[in-house]
Amino acid sequence: MQLRHILVATDQSDTARSALRVALTLAGRAGARLTVMTTIPAHAASPTPALVSGDPAASSGPVLARLEQWMDPEVRAAPAVHSVGLGVTFGIPGVEICRFADDHQVDLIVVGRKQRSQATRLLVGDTADAVARRSRTPCLFVPLGSPAPERLLVALDGSRRGLTVLQAACDFAGAVDASLRAVTVEPLRADEPPELADLVPSGRSDALRDTIAQLGDCRPAGRAPEALMIRRGPVVDSIISAAIDTGSDAIVLGFHRGGPPGVIEAGSIARRLTHSAACAVLTVPF
């Protein structure tokens, strides 16, 4: 995972402003260029004469002007960024953000994550969820007020595919000068106290611990996980608890692409974590 081009998608809300601040900080740390884009929903754009005539680009000038005015205070206050560009798309935000990332060789998508009730999600959908399910690009979902990540926690399941998440987490940590910890969660054993998880790990966790130790020997200091934490219990609750215990400001996890929209609480572990964690979440697509 390289950080040469970062895309931040905005609807010009307070949550999007938090995401912009984080994206500017990360772009400054990584020496990456940044593109700030907004999507005009199809239903909102349809009455525009220029769109009816088949020329959506003709109506983008005022949108770009408003976007530039909105982002200008944050750009001026941020550390120097190599390049800041603007983009406007028309359609469904969750689709157009991913399309833009594919077409413009984006390495990271940054999206503000709003806290919504289950009922609201079912009624109006959720752009963050749509982007996570569709994107071929790693995505950082930023809740309101979240800082740019400096302490990362990567959640691993011990699988071969999960090692791609570990590699991406190490690369991201190196690019933005962040520390990195790792956690894995084992099933809770009824006859064993949870605090013994680190003392009596499973064979899978032992192999994962060895992998991380070997990785630390061949990467610069601070760019590989310091150690593997082993927790036992419900996976989502255990990972969130580990993030709190370590003071992590972002969780890194693998995310299976695809699947329909719906009730988040009934979805995958990664999907539930993305929407329930108090800190930022970096998804690495499978």
C-alpha positions in Angstrom: 0.0 0.0 0.0 1.5 3.3 -1.1 0.2 6.8 -0.4 0.7 8.9 -3.5 -2.8 10.1 -4.1 -5.5 10.6 -1.4 -9.1 11.2 -2.1 -11.5 12.8 0.4 -15.2 12.7 -0.4 -17.3 15.5 1.1 -20.9 16.6 1.4 -19.7 19.8 3.1 -21.1 18.7 6.5 -19.3 19.0 9.9 -18.3 15.3 9.6 -16.9 15.8 6.2 -14.8 18.8 7.5 -13.3 16.4 10.1 -12.5 14.0 7.3 -10.9 16.8 5.3 -8.7 17.8 8.2 -7.5 14.2 8.6 -6.9 13.8 4.9 -4.8 17.0 4.8 -2.7 15.9 7.7 -2.1 12.5 6.2 -1.2 14.0 2.8 1.3 16.3 4.5 2.9 13.4 6.4 3.1 11.1 3.3 4.0 13.7 0.7 0.9 12.7 -1.2 -1.3 14.8 -3.4 -4.9 15.3 -2.3 -8.1 15.5 -4.3 -11.3 16.9 -2.6 -14.4 15.7 -4.4 -18.2 16.1 -4.0 -21.0 14.2 -5.7 -24.2 15.8 -6.8 -27.0 13.2 -6.3 -28.8 12.4 -9.5 -32.2 13.5 -8.2 -30.8 16.9 -7.2 -29.0 17.4 -10.5 -31.9 16.3 -12.8 -33.7 19.7 -13.0 -30.5 21.5 -14.1 -30.8 22.5 -17.7 -27.2 21.7 -18.5 -27.7 18.2 -17.3 -30.9 17.8 -19.2 -29.0 18.8 -22.3 -26.5 16.1 -21.7 -23.6 18.2 -20.5 -23.1 17.8 -16.7 -19.7 19.4 -16.9 -21.3 22.7 -17.8 -23.0 22.9 -14.4 -19.9 22.0 -12.3 -18.4 25.5 -12.2 -20.6 26.9 -9.4 -20.3 23.6 -7.5 -16.5 23.8 -7.7 -16.5 27.4 -6.5 -18.6 26.5 -3.5 -16.4 23.5 -2.7 -13.2 25.6 -3.0 -14.7 28.2 -0.7 -15.8 25.6 1.8 -12.4 23.9 2.0 -10.2 27.0 1.8 -9.9 27.6 5.6 -8.8 24.0 6.3 -6.3 24.1 3.4 -4.8 27.3 4.7 -4.5 26.0 8.2 -3.0 22.6 7.3 0.6 21.7 6.9 2.0 22.1 3.4 0.5 19.6 1.0 2.2 18.7 -2.3 -1.0 19.3 -4.4 -4.7 19.9 -3.7 -7.2 19.3 -6.5 -11.0 19.4 -6.8 -13.5 17.0 -8.4 -17.2 16.9 -9.0 -19.2 13.8 -10.0 -22.9 13.3 -10.6 -24.9 10.3 -9.5 -25.1 8.1 -6.5 -22.3 9.1 -4.0 -21.4 5.5 -2.9 -21.0 4.5 -6.6 -19.3 7.7 -7.9 -16.7 7.9 -5.1 -15.4 4.4 -5.9 -15.6 5.1 -9.7 -13.6 8.3 -9.3 -11.0 6.4 -7.2 -10.6 3.7 -9.8 -10.3 6.2 -12.7 -7.8 8.5 -11.0 -5.4 5.9 -9.4 -6.3 6.8 -5.8 -4.4 5.0 -3.0 -6.6 5.9 -0.1 -10.2 7.1 0.2 -11.1 9.2 3.2 -14.8 9.5 4.1 -16.6 11.1 7.1 -18.6 8.5 9.1 -21.8 9.8 10.6 -23.5 8.1 13.5 -27.0 7.0 12.4 -29.6 4.8 14.0 -30.6 1.5 12.4 -33.9 2.9 11.3 -32.3 5.9 9.6 -29.8 3.7 7.7 -32.7 1.6 6.3 -34.6 4.7 5.2 -31.8 6.8 3.6 -28.9 4.4 3.2 -25.4 5.0 4.2 -22.6 6.3 1.9 -19.8 5.0 4.1 -21.3 1.5 4.0 -21.8 1.7 0.2 -18.2 2.8 -0.3 -16.8 0.1 2.0 -18.7 -2.6 0.1 -17.8 -1.4 -3.4 -14.3 0.0 -3.1 -11.2 -1.7 -4.5 -9.1 1.0 -2.7 -8.4 1.1 1.1 -10.8 3.4 2.9 -10.4 5.5 6.0 -13.7 6.2 7.7 -13.4 9.2 10.1 -16.0 10.0 12.8 -16.7 13.6 13.7 -13.8 15.1 15.7 -11.5 12.2 15.1 -7.7 13.1 14.8 -5.4 12.0 12.1 -4.3 8.4 13.1 -1.0 8.2 15.1 -1.7 4.9 16.9 -3.0 2.1 14.8 -4.4 -1.3 15.9 -4.6 -4.0 13.2 -7.1 -6.8 13.7 -5.9 -10.1 12.4 -7.6 -13.5 12.1 -4.5 -15.6 11.4 -5.6 -16.5 7.8 -3.3 -16.2 4.8 -5.6 -13.5 3.4 -5.3 -11.6 6.7 -1.6 -11.2 6.1 -2.4 -8.8 3.3 -4.1 -6.7 5.9 -1.0 -6.8 8.1 1.2 -5.7 5.2 -1.2 -2.8 4.4 -1.2 -1.7 8.0 2.6 -1.7 8.1 2.8 0.2 4.9 0.2 2.8 6.0 1.9 3.2 9.4 5.3 3.8 7.7 3.8 6.3 5.3 2.1 8.4 8.0 4.6 7.9 10.8 2.2 6.0 13.1 2.8 3.3 15.7 1.2 -0.1 15.2 -0.2 -2.8 17.5 -1.9 -6.0 16.5 -4.7 -8.0 18.0 -6.4 -11.3 17.3 -9.5 -12.7 19.0 -9.9 -16.4 19.9 -13.2 -18.1 20.8 -14.0 -17.8 24.5 -13.4 -21.1 26.3 -16.0 -21.8 29.0 -13.5 -23.5 31.3 -10.8 -20.8 31.1 -10.5 -17.2 32.3 -10.1 -14.7 29.5 -6.9 -13.3 31.0 -5.2 -16.6 30.2 -5.5 -15.9 26.5 -2.0 -14.5 26.2 -0.5 -17.3 28.3 -2.2 -20.2 26.5 -2.7 -19.2 22.9 -4.0 -21.4 20.2 -1.8 -22.8 17.5 -3.1 -20.2 15.0 -2.3 -17.4 17.4 1.2 -18.8 18.0 1.9 -18.9 14.3 0.6 -15.3 13.9 2.8 -14.2 16.8 5.9 -15.8 15.0 5.0 -14.1 11.8 4.8 -10.7 13.4 8.1 -11.3 15.2 9.8 -12.2 11.9 8.2 -9.1 10.2 9.7 -6.9 12.9 13.1 -8.2 12.2 13.0 -7.1 8.6 11.2 -3.7 8.8 12.2 -0.3 10.2 11.4 0.2 13.9 7.9 1.3 14.5 6.7 0.1 11.1 5.8 -3.4 12.3 3.5 -4.3 15.2 5.2 -4.1 18.5 3.6 -7.4 19.7 0.4 -9.5 19.2 -2.3 -9.1 21.8 -4.6 -12.1 22.1 -8.1 -11.6 23.4 -11.0 -14.1 23.9 -14.7 -13.3 23.6 -17.1 -11.7 21.1 -14.9 -10.5 18.2 -16.4 -7.0 17.7 -16.5 -6.2 21.5 -13.0 -7.6 22.0 -11.4 -5.5 19.2 -13.1 -2.3 20.3 -11.9 -3.0 23.9 -8.4 -3.6 22.7 -8.5 -0.3 20.8 -9.6 1.5 23.9 -7.0 -0.2 26.1 -4.1 0.7 23.7 -5.3 4.3 23.1 -5.6 3.5 19.4 -7.1 6.2 17.2 -7.7 3.9 14.2 -8.5 0.2 13.7 -7.2 -1.5 10.5 -9.2 -4.5 9.3 -9.9 -6.6 6.2 -13.2 -6.0 4.4 -15.0 -8.4 2.0 -16.3 -6.5 -0.9 -19.8 -6.9 -2.2 -23.1 -7.8 -0.5 -26.3 -5.9 -0.4 -27.1 -2.9 1.8 -29.2 -3.6 4.9 -29.1 -3.8 8.7 -25.5 -3.2 9.8 -25.9 -5.1 13.0 -26.7 -8.2 11.0 -23.7 -7.9 8.7 -20.2 -9.1 8.8 -17.8 -8.4 11.7 -15.8 -5.9 9.6 -19.0 -4.1 8.6 -20.2 -3.9 12.3 -16.8 -2.7 13.4 -16.7 0.0 10.7 -19.9 1.5 12.0 -19.6 0.9 15.7 -16.0 1.8 16.6 -15.6 5.2 18.3 -12.3 5.8 16.5 -11.5 5.9 12.8 -11.4 2.6 10.8 -9.2 1.8 7.9 -10.6 -1.0 5.6 -8.4 -3.1 3.4 -10.6 -4.7 0.6 -10.4 -8.4 -0.1 
